[in-house]
Each structure stands twice: as structure tokens, then as C-alpha cells.
Amino acid sequence: MDIIGTILWPIKWVVELILVAFHWLFSQIGLDPAAGLTWVLSIVGLTVVVRAALIPIFVRQIKNQRRMLEVAPQLKKIQDKYKGKKDQFSREAMSRETMELYKKTGTNPLSSCLPLLLQMPIFFSLFQVLNGAQSGHAGVGPLNEALAVQFGGASLFGVAPLHQSFQGAMNANPPQVVVMVIAAVMVVLMTGSQFLTQLQIVSKNMSPETKASPQFKQQRILLYLLPFVFLFSGFAFPLGVMFYWLTSNIWTMGQQFLVIRNMPTPGSDAAKAREARLAKKGKLVAQDGSIVLSVEEAQPAKPVTTQRVQPVNKNRAKKQAGKK
């Protein structure tokens, strides 16, 4: 029994539904249904729908990261309490107190990986859909046999089959040089976008406390390690899957830029830059990063003073009335 296939079946059905829906839409506006560009745009549309659906998860991830920063001092106290104690009882006690702290504060250290983990089944489902289409096999859902044959035979610019990878093009007889060039460019773009996304987080959106922690050193290592993983594994991806992954990376990079600019981590360089921008606009910022009020509103109102009216006698009043 194919357990993975059974788990991915409903995801593949939804992937095919969105993919076929966008293919129908682009065909209706005049694009060639069999062209590789039409299917590439359909894959881009699929990516946008998937990432838009994950926005609530991403917002939850940001909020959890904020809570993790708040509990970091308490977590450090627990770690210092059991520092140097390597016996089984101490390790269990530290683990228990840590989990109680997470439960009490409603934090989850694994939530930062949630958007990526939720995307992986979609990624593998698209991979299987492409592999099935290459053989002209109908999918599990709306991708019927006719569309599967069309999808499997679609070529970008008429020379680069979407089901082909750099590795497959290199092993072809004769080697497909154009496919290899396009695939190499795609791999470089995928790796570069992944690196820039992580770089803007590490360089701009971390507080001094986080940068002083051992976790930051690990993240710095991953900053340079992960791109190499994509660099080598990407050569085995079909072009169609590469377009999904590249579009997703560009979405993530733009999304992170907006979050770092508008919702930076308190105490980070990005937070200081945001405060400076708001100060130029005459706005004040609270410690949690929220806008409190404008500078004009923050200034105390000047007391209203009334001029005292001097009393006058009757004769003087008559003279003033005669002058008017």
C-alpha cells in the first residue's frame, strides 16, 4: 500500500483543480492551451493561491516569534539553572520546566517551520503531477488524460519541456543544452532568493539578545548551508517544479520585506530604522512597536488665558461710547 500516495491524494486533487482552473482561464483570454507559457503561468497562479492561503499561518508565526522573544529571559533562567548538570533527572526536569513555560505562555518553537512544512506536501504533489503528466497519465482529479498529455508535452519557448530537469537534459542523447541553461539560471535564482530572504532576517530583524544567543550562531550557519542544499538538489527538479519554488521564494522575500519594514522585531536594526522613519513624520512609537500618537497630539495643550476686563465708571463709559 502506498501510504505517501494515500496521504497526498487529496492535496494532489486540489493542486490539479487550481492548476486546471488557471489553465482554463488563460486559455479563455487567448493564450495557446498547449504552450509552455500557459502552463507556467498556471503554475505561478497555483503558487499565489497557495501562499495567499498561508498568510494566516504566517501572521501566527510572526506573533509566536514575538512571544518567543518575550519568554527568552525566562527560558535562559531555566537553562542557567541546569547548566552543567548532565544527569538524567536534571535533563528531564529542564525539559519539563521548558514545556510548562511554553504551555503557560502559549508559545511553540516549531511554529517558525510551519509555513515551510505545509508547503512541502504541495511541492511533492506538483512533482508527482508533473511526473505523471510526462507519461500522459491522467491525474487523480480534474487533470484528465487529454490535459495530462498536453501538460507533459508542453515546452517553454518551444525548446524546454516543463517535465525536464538539468540532470535529465544532461543525460539525454544528445544533451539538451538549452534546457540545461534555463535550469541552471532557475537554480541560481532559487538559491539567490532563498539566501536573500534569510539574510534580511539575520542582518536586520534580530534583537541584540537574539544575536548573542547560541541559536543565532546556528542560524548563521544555516544561512550559508541551506542555499547549497538548494543549489545541488535543484538540478534534479523539473522546470515546472522550479517555477513553483522560485515564485514561492519571491513571494516569501517580498513578504519578509514588508514584515521587517512594518512589524520589525523590537530592539532590532529594522525597528530602529522604522522608529527613525516615523519620527520624521512626527509620530511616536511605543515599546512594542505600535504607533501611539503624533508629536502634536503628544504635546500638552497650552492653557487658554482670558484678558481681564478693567471696570470703568459711568462718565468714562459715556465718553468711550461717544468716540465710537
VMD Tcl script that draws the C-alpha trace (Angstrom):
set ca {
  {0.00 0.00 0.00}
  {1.34 3.42 -0.99}
  {0.95 5.35 2.28}
  {2.54 8.55 0.94}
  {0.34 8.43 -2.16}
  {-2.74 7.99 0.01}
  {-1.76 10.99 2.17}
  {-1.00 13.16 -0.86}
  {-4.15 12.11 -2.80}
  {-6.44 14.95 -1.57}
  {-3.62 17.51 -1.92}
  {-2.92 16.36 -5.48}
  {-6.63 16.67 -6.26}
  {-6.68 20.30 -5.06}
  {-3.38 21.06 -6.86}
  {-4.84 19.71 -10.11}
  {-8.07 21.67 -9.59}
  {-6.25 25.01 -9.17}
  {-3.80 24.24 -11.95}
  {-6.54 23.28 -14.43}
  {-8.66 26.30 -13.40}
  {-5.85 28.74 -14.17}
  {-5.05 26.88 -17.40}
  {-8.69 27.26 -18.47}
  {-8.65 30.96 -17.53}
  {-5.50 31.75 -19.53}
  {-6.82 29.71 -22.46}
  {-10.02 31.75 -22.42}
  {-8.14 35.04 -22.71}
  {-6.36 33.87 -25.85}
  {-3.20 32.01 -24.81}
  {-2.33 28.76 -26.56}
  {-3.58 25.91 -24.29}
  {-0.67 23.67 -25.33}
  {2.03 26.32 -24.91}
  {4.55 26.01 -22.11}
  {4.00 29.66 -21.16}
  {0.31 28.96 -20.45}
  {1.21 26.11 -18.11}
  {3.98 28.16 -16.46}
  {1.51 30.97 -15.73}
  {-0.88 28.34 -14.35}
  {1.85 27.12 -12.00}
  {2.50 30.73 -10.92}
  {-1.23 31.15 -10.27}
  {-1.22 27.96 -8.21}
  {1.70 29.30 -6.16}
  {-0.03 32.63 -5.49}
  {-3.19 30.85 -4.31}
  {-1.22 28.55 -2.02}
  {0.85 31.35 -0.49}
  {-2.18 33.60 -0.05}
  {-3.92 30.76 1.80}
  {-0.89 30.50 4.11}
  {-0.96 34.19 5.12}
  {-2.94 33.50 8.35}
  {-0.33 30.85 9.27}
  {2.44 33.34 8.53}
  {0.80 36.00 10.76}
  {0.50 33.41 13.51}
  {4.18 32.61 13.03}
  {5.14 36.28 13.48}
  {3.06 36.57 16.66}
  {4.63 33.41 18.05}
  {8.11 34.75 17.31}
  {7.22 37.89 19.30}
  {6.11 35.74 22.25}
  {9.29 33.68 21.98}
  {11.31 36.89 22.39}
  {9.27 37.78 25.47}
  {9.89 34.41 27.14}
  {13.57 34.29 26.16}
  {14.77 35.70 29.55}
  {12.68 33.11 31.44}
  {13.97 30.36 29.17}
  {17.54 31.46 29.83}
  {16.92 31.26 33.61}
  {15.83 27.65 33.23}
  {18.89 26.85 31.12}
  {21.21 28.56 33.63}
  {19.53 26.67 36.46}
  {20.54 23.31 34.98}
  {23.77 24.44 33.35}
  {26.49 21.81 33.70}
  {24.04 19.17 35.02}
  {24.08 16.22 32.66}
  {22.33 13.57 34.76}
  {19.03 12.10 33.58}
  {16.98 13.69 36.38}
  {18.24 17.22 35.60}
  {17.64 16.84 31.85}
  {14.09 15.63 32.45}
  {13.44 18.44 34.93}
  {14.76 21.09 32.50}
  {12.68 19.63 29.67}
  {9.57 19.57 31.87}
  {10.00 23.17 33.06}
  {10.65 24.33 29.48}
  {7.49 22.66 28.20}
  {5.48 24.14 31.09}
  {6.81 27.59 30.16}
  {5.81 27.10 26.51}
  {2.37 25.91 27.57}
  {1.88 28.78 30.02}
  {2.88 31.47 27.52}
  {1.23 29.82 24.50}
  {4.47 29.66 22.50}
  {5.69 26.97 20.13}
  {9.33 26.88 18.95}
  {8.37 24.80 15.91}
  {5.82 27.27 14.53}
  {8.52 29.10 12.54}
  {8.82 25.99 10.35}
  {5.06 25.60 9.88}
  {4.67 27.53 6.57}
  {7.52 25.54 5.01}
  {6.19 22.22 6.32}
  {2.71 22.96 4.96}
  {4.19 23.73 1.54}
  {6.17 20.51 1.25}
  {3.15 18.22 0.54}
  {2.03 20.67 -2.18}
  {5.56 20.69 -3.60}
  {5.73 16.88 -3.76}
  {2.18 16.70 -5.13}
  {3.11 19.01 -8.02}
  {6.25 16.92 -8.54}
  {4.13 13.76 -8.87}
  {1.59 15.50 -11.12}
  {4.42 16.55 -13.46}
  {5.93 13.07 -13.46}
  {2.53 11.54 -14.23}
  {1.86 14.06 -16.97}
  {5.21 13.23 -18.53}
  {3.89 9.73 -19.24}
  {0.50 11.05 -20.34}
  {-1.27 9.56 -17.31}
  {-4.41 11.27 -16.05}
  {-4.25 12.70 -12.56}
  {-6.41 11.91 -9.57}
  {-8.69 14.88 -10.15}
  {-9.55 17.41 -12.88}
  {-6.32 16.76 -14.81}
  {-7.78 14.30 -17.34}
  {-5.75 12.31 -19.84}
  {-6.01 14.92 -22.60}
  {-4.76 17.70 -20.30}
  {-2.07 15.41 -18.87}
  {-0.73 14.70 -22.38}
  {-0.82 18.43 -23.14}
  {0.90 19.31 -19.87}
  {3.51 16.57 -20.28}
  {4.37 17.75 -23.79}
  {4.40 21.49 -23.01}
  {7.71 23.23 -23.66}
  {8.88 26.67 -22.59}
  {9.78 28.72 -25.69}
  {9.13 25.54 -27.64}
  {12.52 24.06 -26.66}
  {12.45 23.37 -22.90}
  {9.97 20.66 -21.74}
  {8.49 21.53 -18.33}
  {8.94 17.96 -17.13}
  {12.67 18.03 -17.91}
  {15.36 18.72 -15.31}
  {19.01 19.74 -15.60}
  {20.07 16.21 -14.76}
  {17.72 14.69 -17.32}
  {18.79 17.16 -20.01}
  {22.46 16.42 -19.32}
  {21.90 12.66 -19.63}
  {19.86 12.99 -22.83}
  {21.36 11.93 -26.15}
  {22.25 14.44 -27.43}
  {22.34 16.67 -24.30}
  {19.66 19.39 -24.27}
  {21.87 22.44 -23.83}
  {19.03 25.00 -23.85}
  {17.22 23.12 -21.07}
  {20.45 22.95 -19.08}
  {20.99 26.71 -19.41}
  {17.41 27.56 -18.38}
  {17.54 25.08 -15.49}
  {20.90 26.45 -14.29}
  {19.56 30.02 -14.32}
  {16.47 28.87 -12.41}
  {18.61 27.10 -9.80}
  {20.76 30.21 -9.31}
  {17.65 32.41 -8.93}
  {16.09 29.94 -6.47}
  {19.27 29.79 -4.41}
  {19.81 33.56 -4.50}
  {16.24 34.40 -3.45}
  {16.44 31.88 -0.61}
  {19.73 33.38 0.59}
  {18.48 36.99 0.42}
  {15.31 36.09 2.34}
  {17.33 34.60 5.19}
  {19.95 37.36 5.04}
  {17.46 40.18 5.56}
  {16.14 38.38 8.66}
  {19.56 37.73 10.17}
  {21.06 41.13 9.35}
  {18.10 43.42 10.10}
  {15.37 41.74 12.14}
  {17.08 40.28 15.19}
  {17.48 41.89 18.59}
  {20.92 42.12 20.28}
  {19.81 39.46 22.80}
  {19.00 37.04 19.99}
  {22.30 37.74 18.24}
  {24.14 36.89 21.46}
  {22.41 33.51 21.82}
  {23.83 30.17 20.61}
  {20.76 29.75 18.34}
  {21.89 32.77 16.33}
  {25.20 31.08 15.52}
  {23.29 28.04 14.28}
  {21.07 30.25 12.13}
  {24.14 31.94 10.65}
  {25.43 28.52 9.66}
  {22.08 27.63 8.07}
  {22.16 30.95 6.22}
  {25.08 29.69 4.15}
  {24.28 25.97 4.29}
  {20.69 25.94 3.01}
  {21.47 27.70 -0.31}
  {23.99 24.95 -1.09}
  {21.32 22.33 -0.40}
  {19.02 24.04 -2.92}
  {21.92 24.54 -5.30}
  {22.64 20.82 -5.62}
  {19.15 19.38 -5.15}
  {17.64 21.88 -7.58}
  {19.36 20.24 -10.54}
  {17.04 17.23 -10.09}
  {13.83 19.33 -10.10}
  {11.70 19.51 -13.28}
  {11.40 23.01 -14.73}
  {7.72 23.15 -13.79}
  {8.50 22.50 -10.13}
  {11.30 25.08 -10.27}
  {8.81 27.74 -11.37}
  {6.65 26.90 -8.35}
  {9.59 27.07 -5.95}
  {11.04 30.27 -7.45}
  {7.66 32.04 -7.34}
  {7.23 30.90 -3.75}
  {10.70 32.22 -2.84}
  {9.97 35.61 -4.42}
  {6.68 35.77 -2.50}
  {8.49 34.94 0.76}
  {11.18 37.55 0.09}
  {8.60 40.28 -0.55}
  {6.50 39.18 2.42}
  {9.50 39.26 4.74}
  {10.49 42.70 3.44}
  {7.04 44.11 4.30}
  {7.03 42.46 7.73}
  {10.55 43.64 8.59}
  {9.71 47.16 7.44}
  {6.33 47.48 9.17}
  {6.45 44.90 12.00}
  {10.13 44.58 12.96}
  {11.43 42.72 15.99}
  {11.70 45.14 18.95}
  {15.28 46.23 19.51}
  {16.47 45.16 16.05}
  {18.13 47.40 13.46}
  {14.92 47.28 11.43}
  {12.94 48.53 14.45}
  {15.35 51.46 14.91}
  {15.04 52.33 11.22}
  {11.24 52.24 11.47}
  {11.29 54.50 14.53}
  {13.52 56.95 12.64}
  {11.10 56.99 9.67}
  {8.12 57.57 11.93}
  {9.96 60.28 13.86}
  {10.48 62.18 10.60}
  {6.73 62.00 10.06}
  {6.12 63.35 13.55}
  {4.84 60.12 15.10}
  {5.73 58.44 18.39}
  {6.24 54.69 18.82}
  {5.52 52.54 21.87}
  {7.96 49.90 23.16}
  {6.01 47.11 21.41}
  {6.43 48.89 18.06}
  {2.88 50.24 17.76}
  {2.21 53.88 16.84}
  {0.95 55.78 19.86}
  {0.12 59.26 18.54}
  {1.60 62.15 16.65}
  {4.04 64.59 18.17}
  {1.45 67.37 18.04}
  {-1.03 65.21 19.95}
  {1.63 64.29 22.50}
  {2.42 67.94 23.33}
  {0.34 69.32 26.21}
  {-2.26 71.85 25.17}
  {-1.47 75.46 26.01}
  {-3.75 76.88 28.69}
  {-6.34 79.32 27.41}
  {-5.87 82.72 29.03}
  {-8.53 85.42 29.10}
  {-7.70 89.09 29.38}
  {-9.08 90.71 32.46}
  {-11.58 93.48 31.75}
  {-10.98 96.59 33.83}
  {-14.13 98.17 35.38}
  {-14.99 101.72 34.22}
  {-17.18 104.39 35.75}
  {-20.28 105.85 34.09}
  {-18.66 109.09 32.80}
  {-15.78 107.18 31.18}
  {-18.19 104.73 29.61}
  {-20.20 107.60 28.06}
  {-17.00 109.14 26.61}
  {-15.95 105.78 25.04}
  {-19.44 105.37 23.57}
  {-19.29 108.88 22.10}
  {-15.96 108.17 20.38}
  {-17.45 105.07 18.66}
}
mol new
graphics top color blue
foreach p $ca { graphics top sphere $p radius 0.5 }
foreach p [lrange $ca 0 end-1] q [lrange $ca 1 end] { graphics top cylinder $p $q radius 0.2 }
display resetview
